[in-house]
C-alpha cells in the first residue's frame, strides 16, 4: 500500500446515529456555544446581554467523532441549535466560510425548522429552508449559518471535506449582509 503524503491512514470505524431522536451516540467531541459566545453577532446587543444575564443559556452544540483534518478524509457532525429570539432576531450559529474556501458541505436536517443562510464575499445572500428530511447543499465559496425559526431544536447532520477548516473571522468583520427577523410573527430575511 502506498500512502499519499498529507492524508493519514486510520482504521475504519462506525458511529451510532439515532436519526429519530437526532442524536449522535458517544460523540468524542462536543462543542458548546452559549449566548455569551455570540456577542457581536446580533442586531440588538442589549437583548443579548439580557439573555446572558438570565443564565447564559446554551445556543448550540456540535457533536463529532473527529477524523484527521486532512484532504481525503470526510468530517461530519450533528449540530443542535436551540430555538429562541434575541430581540426580534432568531437564534443562529456564528456562521463561517471554510478556510479552504473551495470546499462545500452537505446539511441533512433531522428535526426542527429554520433556514440555512448563505452568503458570498461579494455580497450575495441566499436562504434555503431547513426542515426534517430536507438537505441543503452549501457550494464552495459560500459562507453558511443556520437559523432556527421554529419552536424546537433545529438538528442537522453535516458532512464536508475534512481539510476545509473554519474561518469565522471574515464573518466577524464583514457580517452576513442580511438578518432573519420575526416580522408579524413570521421569519423574514431583511438586508
Ligand atoms: Fe461549514
Backbone and ligand atoms as CSV (ligand in chain L), in Angstrom:
chain,resi,resn,atom,element,x,y,z
A,1,UNK,N,N,0.857,-1.197,0.000
A,1,UNK,CA,C,0.000,0.000,0.000
A,1,UNK,C,C,0.892,1.246,0.000
A,2,UNK,N,N,0.602,2.153,-0.897
A,2,UNK,CA,C,1.386,3.382,-0.990
A,2,UNK,C,C,0.560,4.513,-0.387
A,3,UNK,N,N,1.070,5.122,0.674
A,3,UNK,CA,C,0.340,6.225,1.310
A,3,UNK,C,C,0.703,7.536,0.620
A,4,UNK,N,N,-0.251,8.434,0.589
A,4,UNK,CA,C,-0.057,9.747,-0.028
A,4,UNK,C,C,0.256,10.754,1.075
A,5,UNK,N,N,1.351,11.494,0.945
A,5,UNK,CA,C,1.687,12.490,1.976
A,5,UNK,C,C,0.517,13.455,2.211
A,6,UNK,N,N,0.249,13.734,3.488
A,6,UNK,CA,C,-0.806,14.689,3.827
A,6,UNK,C,C,-2.155,14.050,4.111
A,7,UNK,N,N,-2.280,12.750,3.849
A,7,UNK,CA,C,-3.540,12.057,4.144
A,7,UNK,C,C,-3.233,10.844,5.006
A,8,UNK,N,N,-3.612,10.918,6.279
A,8,UNK,CA,C,-3.285,9.862,7.239
A,8,UNK,C,C,-4.059,8.586,6.972
A,9,UNK,N,N,-3.410,7.476,7.261
A,9,UNK,CA,C,-4.065,6.167,7.251
A,9,UNK,C,C,-4.651,5.947,8.632
A,10,UNK,N,N,-5.958,5.630,8.710
A,10,UNK,CA,C,-6.554,5.299,10.008
A,10,UNK,C,C,-7.397,4.039,9.852
A,11,UNK,N,N,-7.799,3.471,10.990
A,11,UNK,CA,C,-8.645,2.286,10.981
A,11,UNK,C,C,-10.095,2.680,10.699
A,12,UNK,N,N,-10.828,1.835,9.991
A,12,UNK,CA,C,-12.266,2.091,9.823
A,12,UNK,C,C,-12.975,2.061,11.172
A,13,UNK,N,N,-14.097,2.736,11.247
A,13,UNK,CA,C,-14.893,2.705,12.479
A,13,UNK,C,C,-16.344,3.002,12.131
A,14,UNK,N,N,-17.215,2.801,13.100
A,14,UNK,CA,C,-18.626,3.138,12.886
A,14,UNK,C,C,-19.117,3.924,14.092
A,15,UNK,N,N,-20.179,4.673,13.874
A,15,UNK,CA,C,-20.728,5.570,14.892
A,15,UNK,C,C,-22.240,5.403,14.897
A,16,UNK,N,N,-22.820,5.355,16.079
A,16,UNK,CA,C,-24.275,5.270,16.166
A,16,UNK,C,C,-24.920,6.630,15.981
A,17,UNK,N,N,-25.867,6.700,15.047
A,17,UNK,CA,C,-26.651,7.919,14.860
A,17,UNK,C,C,-28.113,7.541,15.023
A,18,UNK,N,N,-28.757,8.163,15.971
A,18,UNK,CA,C,-30.193,7.927,16.142
A,18,UNK,C,C,-30.916,9.028,15.369
A,19,UNK,N,N,-31.349,8.696,14.155
A,19,UNK,CA,C,-31.927,9.730,13.299
A,19,UNK,C,C,-33.327,10.130,13.748
A,20,UNK,N,N,-33.991,9.262,14.494
A,20,UNK,CA,C,-35.299,9.643,15.038
A,20,UNK,C,C,-35.141,10.673,16.147
A,21,UNK,N,N,-34.241,10.369,17.077
A,21,UNK,CA,C,-34.017,11.305,18.182
A,21,UNK,C,C,-33.071,12.428,17.786
A,22,UNK,N,N,-32.427,12.286,16.614
A,22,UNK,CA,C,-31.494,13.287,16.108
A,22,UNK,C,C,-30.322,13.478,17.075
A,23,UNK,N,N,-29.709,12.376,17.480
A,23,UNK,CA,C,-28.527,12.459,18.339
A,23,UNK,C,C,-27.432,11.529,17.815
A,24,UNK,N,N,-26.187,11.926,18.094
A,24,UNK,CA,C,-25.043,11.068,17.841
A,24,UNK,C,C,-24.714,10.362,19.147
A,25,UNK,N,N,-24.636,9.029,19.096
A,25,UNK,CA,C,-24.321,8.276,20.304
A,25,UNK,C,C,-22.804,8.309,20.522
A,26,UNK,N,N,-22.396,8.552,21.745
A,26,UNK,CA,C,-20.984,8.554,22.129
A,26,UNK,C,C,-20.102,9.479,21.292
A,27,UNK,N,N,-20.458,10.751,21.157
A,27,UNK,CA,C,-19.547,11.666,20.464
A,27,UNK,C,C,-18.273,11.831,21.289
A,28,UNK,N,N,-17.131,11.979,20.632
A,28,UNK,CA,C,-15.895,12.165,21.395
A,28,UNK,C,C,-15.553,13.640,21.534
A,29,UNK,N,N,-16.271,14.497,20.819
A,29,UNK,CA,C,-16.053,15.944,20.986
A,29,UNK,C,C,-17.410,16.637,20.892
A,30,UNK,N,N,-17.712,17.469,21.899
A,30,UNK,CA,C,-18.937,18.260,21.873
A,30,UNK,C,C,-18.538,19.722,22.049
A,31,UNK,N,N,-18.837,20.523,21.048
A,31,UNK,CA,C,-18.557,21.958,21.113
A,31,UNK,C,C,-19.843,22.650,21.545
A,32,UNK,N,N,-19.742,23.449,22.604
A,32,UNK,CA,C,-20.919,24.136,23.140
A,32,UNK,C,C,-20.720,25.636,22.989
A,33,UNK,N,N,-21.690,26.305,22.405
A,33,UNK,CA,C,-21.661,27.765,22.345
A,33,UNK,C,C,-22.853,28.306,23.118
A,34,UNK,N,N,-22.537,29.071,24.163
A,34,UNK,CA,C,-23.577,29.710,24.950
A,34,UNK,C,C,-23.869,31.095,24.371
A,35,UNK,N,N,-24.906,31.716,24.880
A,35,UNK,CA,C,-25.285,33.055,24.399
A,35,UNK,C,C,-24.100,34.015,24.470
A,36,UNK,N,N,-23.280,33.890,25.527
A,36,UNK,CA,C,-22.164,34.821,25.717
A,36,UNK,C,C,-21.095,34.684,24.636
A,37,UNK,N,N,-21.123,33.557,23.886
A,37,UNK,CA,C,-20.170,33.401,22.780
A,37,UNK,C,C,-20.639,34.133,21.533
A,38,UNK,N,N,-21.861,34.700,21.590
A,38,UNK,CA,C,-22.471,35.291,20.396
A,38,UNK,C,C,-22.418,36.816,20.410
A,39,UNK,N,N,-21.642,37.385,21.351
A,39,UNK,CA,C,-21.529,38.854,21.387
A,39,UNK,C,C,-20.988,39.365,20.051
A,40,UNK,N,N,-21.619,40.402,19.541
A,40,UNK,CA,C,-21.184,40.991,18.278
A,40,UNK,C,C,-21.922,40.468,17.063
A,41,UNK,N,N,-22.760,39.446,17.260
A,41,UNK,CA,C,-23.407,38.825,16.104
A,41,UNK,C,C,-24.840,39.301,15.874
A,42,UNK,N,N,-25.507,39.751,16.923
A,42,UNK,CA,C,-26.924,40.109,16.787
A,42,UNK,C,C,-27.111,41.618,16.653
A,43,UNK,N,N,-28.228,41.993,16.030
A,43,UNK,CA,C,-28.520,43.410,15.799
A,43,UNK,C,C,-28.834,44.142,17.100
A,44,UNK,N,N,-29.297,43.392,18.120
A,44,UNK,CA,C,-29.731,44.017,19.376
A,44,UNK,C,C,-28.835,43.524,20.522
A,45,UNK,N,N,-27.662,44.168,20.714
A,45,UNK,CA,C,-26.723,43.692,21.750
A,45,UNK,C,C,-27.314,43.747,23.150
A,46,UNK,N,N,-28.197,44.729,23.412
A,46,UNK,CA,C,-28.785,44.829,24.758
A,46,UNK,C,C,-29.662,43.609,25.035
A,47,UNK,N,N,-30.399,43.167,24.030
A,47,UNK,CA,C,-31.244,41.969,24.206
A,47,UNK,C,C,-30.378,40.748,24.473
A,48,UNK,N,N,-29.226,40.657,23.808
A,48,UNK,CA,C,-28.315,39.527,24.046
A,48,UNK,C,C,-27.768,39.590,25.470
A,49,UNK,N,N,-27.415,40.792,25.943
A,49,UNK,CA,C,-26.897,40.911,27.314
A,49,UNK,C,C,-27.953,40.508,28.336
A,50,UNK,N,N,-29.232,40.833,28.080
A,50,UNK,CA,C,-30.303,40.405,28.994
A,50,UNK,C,C,-30.388,38.879,29.025
A,51,UNK,N,N,-30.237,38.265,27.852
A,51,UNK,CA,C,-30.275,36.796,27.768
A,51,UNK,C,C,-29.099,36.191,28.544
A,52,UNK,N,N,-27.921,36.777,28.403
A,52,UNK,CA,C,-26.731,36.282,29.108
A,52,UNK,C,C,-26.932,36.425,30.618
A,53,UNK,N,N,-27.480,37.592,31.030
A,53,UNK,CA,C,-27.696,37.840,32.462
A,53,UNK,C,C,-28.734,36.887,33.042
A,54,UNK,N,N,-29.645,36.381,32.212
A,54,UNK,CA,C,-30.701,35.493,32.710
A,54,UNK,C,C,-30.214,34.054,32.854
A,55,UNK,N,N,-28.900,33.822,32.690
A,55,UNK,CA,C,-28.378,32.470,32.913
A,55,UNK,C,C,-27.513,31.941,31.787
A,56,UNK,N,N,-27.252,32.797,30.799
A,56,UNK,CA,C,-26.358,32.433,29.695
A,56,UNK,C,C,-26.699,31.056,29.116
A,57,UNK,N,N,-27.899,30.919,28.546
A,57,UNK,CA,C,-28.327,29.599,28.057
A,57,UNK,C,C,-27.495,29.121,26.870
A,58,UNK,N,N,-27.498,27.811,26.696
A,58,UNK,CA,C,-26.803,27.221,25.546
A,58,UNK,C,C,-27.502,27.657,24.260
A,59,UNK,N,N,-26.700,28.075,23.276
A,59,UNK,CA,C,-27.210,28.479,21.970
A,59,UNK,C,C,-27.199,27.273,21.031
A,60,UNK,N,N,-26.021,26.653,20.901
A,60,UNK,CA,C,-25.968,25.455,20.065
A,60,UNK,C,C,-24.835,24.540,20.484
A,61,UNK,N,N,-24.971,23.275,20.063
A,61,UNK,CA,C,-23.972,22.242,20.350
A,61,UNK,C,C,-23.629,21.547,19.040
A,62,UNK,N,N,-22.374,21.163,18.912
A,62,UNK,CA,C,-21.932,20.386,17.753
A,62,UNK,C,C,-21.297,19.100,18.285
A,63,UNK,N,N,-21.817,17.964,17.834
A,63,UNK,CA,C,-21.338,16.648,18.262
A,63,UNK,C,C,-20.489,16.045,17.147
A,64,UNK,N,N,-19.315,15.544,17.501
A,64,UNK,CA,C,-18.421,14.986,16.480
A,64,UNK,C,C,-17.667,13.771,17.010
A,65,UNK,N,N,-17.289,12.915,16.106
A,65,UNK,CA,C,-16.214,11.947,16.330
A,65,UNK,C,C,-15.167,12.343,15.297
A,66,UNK,N,N,-14.201,13.183,15.686
A,66,UNK,CA,C,-13.336,13.811,14.680
A,66,UNK,C,C,-12.442,12.813,13.955
A,67,UNK,N,N,-12.141,13.159,12.741
A,67,UNK,CA,C,-11.168,12.428,11.920
A,67,UNK,C,C,-10.043,13.418,11.601
A,68,UNK,N,N,-8.913,12.951,11.038
A,68,UNK,CA,C,-7.837,13.898,10.712
A,68,UNK,C,C,-8.343,15.004,9.779
A,69,UNK,N,N,-7.951,16.247,10.082
A,69,UNK,CA,C,-8.417,17.388,9.276
A,69,UNK,C,C,-7.522,17.524,8.052
A,70,UNK,N,N,-7.660,16.549,7.168
A,70,UNK,CA,C,-6.773,16.418,6.006
A,70,UNK,C,C,-7.580,16.116,4.755
A,71,UNK,N,N,-7.003,16.526,3.630
A,71,UNK,CA,C,-7.595,16.212,2.329
A,71,UNK,C,C,-7.818,14.706,2.204
A,72,UNK,N,N,-8.992,14.336,1.727
A,72,UNK,CA,C,-9.305,12.923,1.542
A,72,UNK,C,C,-10.207,12.372,2.626
A,73,UNK,N,N,-10.053,12.891,3.865
A,73,UNK,CA,C,-10.958,12.476,4.934
A,73,UNK,C,C,-12.239,13.296,4.851
A,74,UNK,N,N,-13.299,12.760,5.460
A,74,UNK,CA,C,-14.587,13.441,5.481
A,74,UNK,C,C,-14.981,13.705,6.925
A,75,UNK,N,N,-15.166,14.977,7.269
A,75,UNK,CA,C,-15.616,15.331,8.611
A,75,UNK,C,C,-17.141,15.339,8.613
A,76,UNK,N,N,-17.709,15.053,9.764
A,76,UNK,CA,C,-19.173,15.031,9.847
A,76,UNK,C,C,-19.549,15.428,11.257
A,77,UNK,N,N,-20.771,15.840,11.442
A,77,UNK,CA,C,-21.202,16.271,12.773
A,77,UNK,C,C,-22.715,16.211,12.860
A,78,UNK,N,N,-23.200,16.288,14.080
A,78,UNK,CA,C,-24.605,16.618,14.311
A,78,UNK,C,C,-24.610,17.929,15.074
A,79,UNK,N,N,-25.356,18.899,14.566
A,79,UNK,CA,C,-25.450,20.187,15.254
A,79,UNK,C,C,-26.883,20.392,15.721
A,80,UNK,N,N,-26.975,21.026,16.878
A,80,UNK,CA,C,-28.273,21.225,17.518
A,80,UNK,C,C,-28.359,22.676,17.953
A,81,UNK,N,N,-29.240,23.424,17.310
A,81,UNK,CA,C,-29.400,24.858,17.578
A,81,UNK,C,C,-30.727,25.080,18.295
A,82,UNK,N,N,-30.652,25.699,19.458
A,82,UNK,CA,C,-31.863,25.912,20.265
A,82,UNK,C,C,-32.779,26.953,19.619
A,83,UNK,N,N,-34.086,26.876,19.913
A,83,UNK,CA,C,-34.999,27.918,19.434
A,83,UNK,C,C,-34.947,29.134,20.360
A,84,UNK,N,N,-35.242,30.288,19.827
A,84,UNK,CA,C,-35.307,31.483,20.659
A,84,UNK,C,C,-35.099,32.732,19.838
A,85,UNK,N,N,-35.208,33.864,20.530
A,85,UNK,CA,C,-35.055,35.164,19.880
A,85,UNK,C,C,-34.106,36.028,20.687
A,86,UNK,N,N,-33.312,36.811,19.988
A,86,UNK,CA,C,-32.531,37.893,20.600
A,86,UNK,C,C,-33.140,39.173,20.047
A,87,UNK,N,N,-33.977,39.825,20.847
A,87,UNK,CA,C,-34.809,40.904,20.304
A,87,UNK,C,C,-35.775,40.284,19.314
A,88,UNK,N,N,-35.728,40.736,18.073
A,88,UNK,CA,C,-36.590,40.180,17.023
A,88,UNK,C,C,-35.849,39.224,16.110
A,89,UNK,N,N,-34.625,38.854,16.491
A,89,UNK,CA,C,-33.774,38.054,15.599
A,89,UNK,C,C,-33.692,36.616,16.119
A,90,UNK,N,N,-33.946,35.696,15.216
A,90,UNK,CA,C,-33.950,34.286,15.615
A,90,UNK,C,C,-32.546,33.811,15.985
A,91,UNK,N,N,-32.500,32.857,16.911
A,91,UNK,CA,C,-31.223,32.236,17.289
A,91,UNK,C,C,-30.538,31.687,16.035
A,92,UNK,N,N,-29.215,31.852,15.998
A,92,UNK,CA,C,-28.452,31.423,14.826
A,92,UNK,C,C,-27.067,30.965,15.267
A,93,UNK,N,N,-26.374,30.313,14.360
A,93,UNK,CA,C,-24.975,29.965,14.606
A,93,UNK,C,C,-24.100,31.140,14.157
A,94,UNK,N,N,-22.823,31.113,14.549
A,94,UNK,CA,C,-21.932,32.211,14.173
A,94,UNK,C,C,-21.837,32.356,12.663
A,95,UNK,N,N,-21.748,31.244,11.994
A,95,UNK,CA,C,-21.565,31.254,10.542
A,95,UNK,C,C,-20.093,31.343,10.198
A,96,UNK,N,N,-19.723,30.711,9.104
A,96,UNK,CA,C,-18.313,30.697,8.717
A,96,UNK,C,C,-18.162,30.438,7.228
A,97,UNK,N,N,-17.049,30.905,6.686
A,97,UNK,CA,C,-16.523,30.367,5.432
A,97,UNK,C,C,-15.663,29.174,5.815
A,98,UNK,N,N,-15.350,28.338,4.867
A,98,UNK,CA,C,-14.307,27.352,5.101
A,98,UNK,C,C,-12.951,28.013,4.850
A,99,UNK,N,N,-11.962,27.638,5.650
A,99,UNK,CA,C,-10.611,28.185,5.456
A,99,UNK,C,C,-10.091,27.799,4.076
A,100,UNK,N,N,-10.352,26.553,3.683
A,100,UNK,CA,C,-10.101,26.133,2.302
A,100,UNK,C,C,-11.401,26.439,1.562
A,101,UNK,N,N,-11.447,27.612,0.954
A,101,UNK,CA,C,-12.735,28.205,0.555
A,101,UNK,C,C,-13.429,27.409,-0.562
A,102,UNK,N,N,-12.658,26.576,-1.255
A,102,UNK,CA,C,-13.244,25.823,-2.378
A,102,UNK,C,C,-13.780,24.464,-1.940
A,103,UNK,N,N,-14.251,24.368,-0.682
A,103,UNK,CA,C,-14.840,23.118,-0.195
A,103,UNK,C,C,-16.317,23.343,0.145
A,104,UNK,N,N,-17.163,22.438,-0.271
A,104,UNK,CA,C,-18.595,22.527,0.001
A,104,UNK,C,C,-18.987,21.734,1.236
A,105,UNK,N,N,-20.286,21.659,1.483
A,105,UNK,CA,C,-20.783,20.959,2.670
A,105,UNK,C,C,-22.233,20.555,2.443
A,106,UNK,N,N,-22.598,19.436,3.034
A,106,UNK,CA,C,-23.987,18.976,2.978
A,106,UNK,C,C,-24.577,18.994,4.380
A,107,UNK,N,N,-25.775,19.536,4.485
A,107,UNK,CA,C,-26.533,19.519,5.737
A,107,UNK,C,C,-27.841,18.779,5.488
A,108,UNK,N,N,-28.038,17.692,6.218
A,108,UNK,CA,C,-29.317,16.987,6.171
A,108,UNK,C,C,-30.063,17.314,7.457
A,109,UNK,N,N,-31.179,18.004,7.323
A,109,UNK,CA,C,-31.939,18.400,8.511
A,109,UNK,C,C,-32.699,17.194,9.060
A,110,UNK,N,N,-32.569,16.968,10.360
A,110,UNK,CA,C,-33.197,15.823,11.022
A,110,UNK,C,C,-34.424,16.224,11.828
A,111,UNK,N,N,-34.454,17.475,12.249
A,111,UNK,CA,C,-35.518,17.880,13.186
A,111,UNK,C,C,-35.599,19.393,13.229
A,112,UNK,N,N,-36.784,19.917,13.434
A,112,UNK,CA,C,-36.956,21.346,13.602
A,112,UNK,C,C,-37.213,22.053,12.285
A,113,UNK,N,N,-37.225,23.389,12.352
A,113,UNK,CA,C,-37.395,24.161,11.121
A,113,UNK,C,C,-36.611,25.455,11.208
A,114,UNK,N,N,-36.123,25.865,10.056
A,114,UNK,CA,C,-35.328,27.076,10.018
A,114,UNK,C,C,-34.798,27.310,8.625
A,115,UNK,N,N,-33.652,27.971,8.568
A,115,UNK,CA,C,-33.035,28.286,7.280
A,115,UNK,C,C,-31.529,28.104,7.364
A,116,UNK,N,N,-30.936,27.751,6.246
A,116,UNK,CA,C,-29.504,27.894,6.078
A,116,UNK,C,C,-29.318,29.181,5.278
A,117,UNK,N,N,-28.701,30.174,5.917
A,117,UNK,CA,C,-28.449,31.445,5.238
A,117,UNK,C,C,-27.013,31.404,4.737
A,118,UNK,N,N,-26.853,31.694,3.454
A,118,UNK,CA,C,-25.529,31.585,2.823
A,118,UNK,C,C,-25.193,32.892,2.135
A,119,UNK,N,N,-23.904,33.237,2.149
A,119,UNK,CA,C,-23.500,34.487,1.506
A,119,UNK,C,C,-22.164,34.313,0.803
A,120,UNK,N,N,-21.963,35.135,-0.211
A,120,UNK,CA,C,-20.667,35.167,-0.879
A,120,UNK,C,C,-19.894,36.393,-0.408
A,121,UNK,N,N,-18.599,36.377,-0.674
A,121,UNK,CA,C,-17.758,37.511,-0.257
A,121,UNK,C,C,-18.138,38.790,-0.998
A,122,UNK,N,N,-18.775,38.657,-2.175
A,122,UNK,CA,C,-19.179,39.875,-2.875
A,122,UNK,C,C,-20.644,40.238,-2.645
A,123,UNK,N,N,-21.226,39.686,-1.582
A,123,UNK,CA,C,-22.467,40.263,-1.076
A,123,UNK,C,C,-23.765,39.590,-1.471
A,124,UNK,N,N,-23.727,38.457,-2.167
A,124,UNK,CA,C,-24.983,37.744,-2.441
A,124,UNK,C,C,-25.421,36.976,-1.199
A,125,UNK,N,N,-26.724,36.981,-0.915
A,125,UNK,CA,C,-27.260,36.251,0.238
A,125,UNK,C,C,-28.425,35.392,-0.234
A,126,UNK,N,N,-28.409,34.111,0.163
A,126,UNK,CA,C,-29.473,33.171,-0.194
A,126,UNK,C,C,-29.860,32.415,1.076
A,127,UNK,N,N,-31.161,32.239,1.297
A,127,UNK,CA,C,-31.634,31.444,2.437
A,127,UNK,C,C,-32.402,30.239,1.912
A,128,UNK,N,N,-31.950,29.056,2.283
A,128,UNK,CA,C,-32.652,27.828,1.897
A,128,UNK,C,C,-33.378,27.271,3.121
A,129,UNK,N,N,-34.629,26.829,2.952
A,129,UNK,CA,C,-35.374,26.309,4.096
A,129,UNK,C,C,-34.796,24.987,4.602
A,130,UNK,N,N,-34.857,24.823,5.912
A,130,UNK,CA,C,-34.444,23.574,6.551
A,130,UNK,C,C,-35.645,23.003,7.294
A,131,UNK,N,N,-35.885,21.732,7.080
A,131,UNK,CA,C,-36.956,21.018,7.773
A,131,UNK,C,C,-36.586,19.547,7.713
A,132,UNK,N,N,-37.236,18.742,8.526
A,132,UNK,CA,C,-36.893,17.326,8.606
A,132,UNK,C,C,-36.841,16.705,7.212
A,133,UNK,N,N,-35.752,15.985,6.943
A,133,UNK,CA,C,-35.530,15.262,5.686
A,133,UNK,C,C,-35.235,16.172,4.500
A,134,UNK,N,N,-34.967,17.443,4.776
A,134,UNK,CA,C,-34.571,18.342,3.704
A,134,UNK,C,C,-33.054,18.523,3.768
A,135,UNK,N,N,-32.400,18.438,2.593
A,135,UNK,CA,C,-30.948,18.562,2.516
A,135,UNK,C,C,-30.587,19.884,1.869
A,136,UNK,N,N,-29.623,20.571,2.466
A,136,UNK,CA,C,-29.120,21.812,1.883
A,136,UNK,C,C,-27.708,21.558,1.387
A,137,UNK,N,N,-27.468,21.932,0.150
A,137,UNK,CA,C,-26.121,21.854,-0.405
A,137,UNK,C,C,-25.483,23.233,-0.319
A,138,UNK,N,N,-24.411,23.321,0.445
A,138,UNK,CA,C,-23.644,24.568,0.543
A,138,UNK,C,C,-22.484,24.438,-0.441
A,139,UNK,N,N,-22.511,25.176,-1.553
A,139,UNK,CA,C,-21.437,25.026,-2.536
A,139,UNK,C,C,-20.136,25.642,-2.020
A,140,UNK,N,N,-19.020,25.309,-2.661
A,140,UNK,CA,C,-17.778,26.016,-2.350
A,140,UNK,C,C,-17.975,27.531,-2.431
A,141,UNK,N,N,-17.225,28.257,-1.655
A,141,UNK,CA,C,-17.166,29.734,-1.636
A,141,UNK,C,C,-18.274,30.403,-0.834
A,142,UNK,N,N,-19.316,29.669,-0.420
A,142,UNK,CA,C,-20.431,30.287,0.292
A,142,UNK,C,C,-20.238,30.134,1.807
A,143,UNK,N,N,-20.234,31.266,2.518
A,143,UNK,CA,C,-20.317,31.224,3.984
A,143,UNK,C,C,-21.711,30.723,4.353
A,144,UNK,N,N,-21.835,30.095,5.522
A,144,UNK,CA,C,-23.112,29.489,5.884
A,144,UNK,C,C,-23.358,29.577,7.373
A,145,UNK,N,N,-24.622,29.765,7.691
A,145,UNK,CA,C,-25.073,29.927,9.077
A,145,UNK,C,C,-26.467,29.329,9.144
A,146,UNK,N,N,-26.767,28.554,10.189
A,146,UNK,CA,C,-28.147,28.094,10.320
A,146,UNK,C,C,-28.895,28.971,11.310
A,147,UNK,N,N,-30.199,29.096,11.068
A,147,UNK,CA,C,-31.085,29.951,11.864
A,147,UNK,C,C,-32.300,29.118,12.233
A,148,UNK,N,N,-32.630,29.112,13.519
A,148,UNK,CA,C,-33.778,28.333,13.985
A,148,UNK,C,C,-34.997,29.243,14.075
A,149,UNK,N,N,-35.965,29.051,13.200
A,149,UNK,CA,C,-37.179,29.877,13.223
A,149,UNK,C,C,-38.361,29.104,13.807
A,150,UNK,N,N,-38.099,27.924,14.345
A,150,UNK,CA,C,-39.172,27.092,14.895
A,150,UNK,C,C,-39.228,27.167,16.404
A,151,UNK,N,N,-39.909,26.189,16.991
A,151,UNK,CA,C,-40.109,26.182,18.435
A,151,UNK,C,C,-39.395,25.016,19.108
A,152,UNK,N,N,-38.735,24.167,18.320
A,152,UNK,CA,C,-37.961,23.065,18.894
A,152,UNK,C,C,-36.527,23.158,18.358
A,153,UNK,N,N,-35.589,22.378,18.902
A,153,UNK,CA,C,-34.213,22.450,18.393
A,153,UNK,C,C,-34.153,22.141,16.899
A,154,UNK,N,N,-33.267,22.852,16.220
A,154,UNK,CA,C,-33.007,22.594,14.795
A,154,UNK,C,C,-31.769,21.700,14.740
A,155,UNK,N,N,-31.964,20.461,14.280
A,155,UNK,CA,C,-30.885,19.469,14.324
A,155,UNK,C,C,-30.551,19.028,12.900
A,156,UNK,N,N,-29.255,19.025,12.578
A,156,UNK,CA,C,-28.815,18.615,11.245
A,156,UNK,C,C,-27.616,17.690,11.349
A,157,UNK,N,N,-27.499,16.853,10.348
A,157,UNK,CA,C,-26.286,16.071,10.145
A,157,UNK,C,C,-25.502,16.748,9.032
A,158,UNK,N,N,-24.214,16.998,9.267
A,158,UNK,CA,C,-23.417,17.674,8.242
A,158,UNK,C,C,-22.257,16.790,7.818
A,159,UNK,N,N,-21.781,17.014,6.631
A,159,UNK,CA,C,-20.605,16.301,6.142
A,159,UNK,C,C,-19.858,17.195,5.161
A,160,UNK,N,N,-18.521,17.216,5.305
A,160,UNK,CA,C,-17.700,18.106,4.473
A,160,UNK,C,C,-16.270,17.587,4.424
A,161,UNK,N,N,-15.538,18.048,3.450
A,161,UNK,CA,C,-14.135,17.679,3.321
A,161,UNK,C,C,-13.374,18.083,4.571
A,162,UNK,N,N,-12.635,17.119,5.166
A,162,UNK,CA,C,-12.059,17.354,6.485
A,162,UNK,C,C,-10.950,18.398,6.483
A,163,UNK,N,N,-10.431,18.736,5.296
A,163,UNK,CA,C,-9.388,19.758,5.230
A,163,UNK,C,C,-9.970,21.172,5.263
A,164,UNK,N,N,-11.325,21.273,5.238
A,164,UNK,CA,C,-11.974,22.567,4.996
A,164,UNK,C,C,-11.618,23.626,6.039
A,165,UNK,N,N,-11.664,23.258,7.318
A,165,UNK,CA,C,-11.404,24.243,8.371
A,165,UNK,C,C,-12.528,25.264,8.466
A,166,UNK,N,N,-12.425,26.137,9.466
A,166,UNK,CA,C,-13.467,27.138,9.708
A,166,UNK,C,C,-12.850,28.519,9.768
A,167,UNK,N,N,-13.403,29.418,9.001
A,167,UNK,CA,C,-12.976,30.818,9.012
A,167,UNK,C,C,-14.138,31.646,9.565
A,168,UNK,N,N,-14.063,31.960,10.873
A,168,UNK,CA,C,-15.113,32.777,11.500
A,168,UNK,C,C,-14.788,34.267,11.386
A,169,UNK,N,N,-13.494,34.571,11.241
A,169,UNK,CA,C,-13.045,35.969,11.317
A,169,UNK,C,C,-13.661,36.870,10.262
A,170,UNK,N,N,-13.794,36.364,9.029
A,170,UNK,CA,C,-14.348,37.215,7.975
A,170,UNK,C,C,-15.798,37.597,8.264
A,171,UNK,N,N,-16.558,36.670,8.879
A,171,UNK,CA,C,-17.946,36.996,9.228
A,171,UNK,C,C,-17.972,38.007,10.365
A,172,UNK,N,N,-17.017,37.880,11.313
A,172,UNK,CA,C,-16.962,38.854,12.410
A,172,UNK,C,C,-16.744,40.256,11.861
A,173,UNK,N,N,-15.935,40.386,10.810
A,173,UNK,CA,C,-15.634,41.725,10.303
A,173,UNK,C,C,-16.651,42.186,9.256
A,174,UNK,N,N,-17.093,41.300,8.366
A,174,UNK,CA,C,-17.964,41.770,7.278
A,174,UNK,C,C,-19.441,41.522,7.547
A,175,UNK,N,N,-19.790,40.774,8.603
A,175,UNK,CA,C,-21.201,40.477,8.875
A,175,UNK,C,C,-21.761,39.518,7.837
A,176,UNK,N,N,-23.104,39.422,7.803
A,176,UNK,CA,C,-23.706,38.452,6.899
A,176,UNK,C,C,-24.555,39.105,5.810
A,177,UNK,N,N,-24.757,40.424,5.892
A,177,UNK,CA,C,-25.486,41.099,4.811
A,177,UNK,C,C,-26.996,41.031,4.937
A,178,UNK,N,N,-27.509,40.143,5.803
A,178,UNK,CA,C,-28.958,40.034,5.990
A,178,UNK,C,C,-29.218,39.333,7.317
A,179,UNK,N,N,-30.381,39.613,7.888
A,179,UNK,CA,C,-30.736,39.010,9.175
A,179,UNK,C,C,-32.115,38.378,9.080
A,180,UNK,N,N,-32.284,37.246,9.776
A,180,UNK,CA,C,-33.587,36.580,9.800
A,180,UNK,C,C,-34.336,37.098,11.031
A,181,UNK,N,N,-35.336,37.947,10.772
A,181,UNK,CA,C,-36.075,38.601,11.843
A,181,UNK,C,C,-37.503,38.087,11.907
A,182,UNK,N,N,-38.077,38.155,13.083
A,182,UNK,CA,C,-39.500,37.849,13.227
A,182,UNK,C,C,-40.283,39.128,12.942
A,183,UNK,N,N,-41.049,39.105,11.876
A,183,UNK,CA,C,-41.833,40.274,11.464
A,183,UNK,C,C,-43.282,39.815,11.388
A,184,UNK,N,N,-44.128,40.389,12.238
A,184,UNK,CA,C,-45.532,39.963,12.262
A,184,UNK,C,C,-45.680,38.487,12.585
A,185,UNK,N,N,-44.777,37.979,13.420
A,185,UNK,CA,C,-44.862,36.586,13.858
A,185,UNK,C,C,-44.240,35.586,12.901
A,186,UNK,N,N,-43.712,36.070,11.759
A,186,UNK,CA,C,-43.129,35.148,10.774
A,186,UNK,C,C,-41.691,35.530,10.452
A,187,UNK,N,N,-40.870,34.532,10.051
A,187,UNK,CA,C,-39.488,34.853,9.683
A,187,UNK,C,C,-39.411,35.620,8.372
A,188,UNK,N,N,-38.544,36.615,8.360
A,188,UNK,CA,C,-38.344,37.411,7.142
A,188,UNK,C,C,-36.864,37.780,7.071
A,189,UNK,N,N,-36.263,37.539,5.916
A,189,UNK,CA,C,-34.852,37.877,5.725
A,189,UNK,C,C,-34.767,39.357,5.351
A,190,UNK,N,N,-34.130,40.139,6.217
A,190,UNK,CA,C,-34.035,41.589,5.999
A,190,UNK,C,C,-32.582,41.988,5.773
A,191,UNK,N,N,-32.323,42.774,4.720
A,191,UNK,CA,C,-30.959,43.257,4.475
A,191,UNK,C,C,-30.446,44.098,5.644
L,1,LIG,FE,FE,-19.053,24.576,7.219
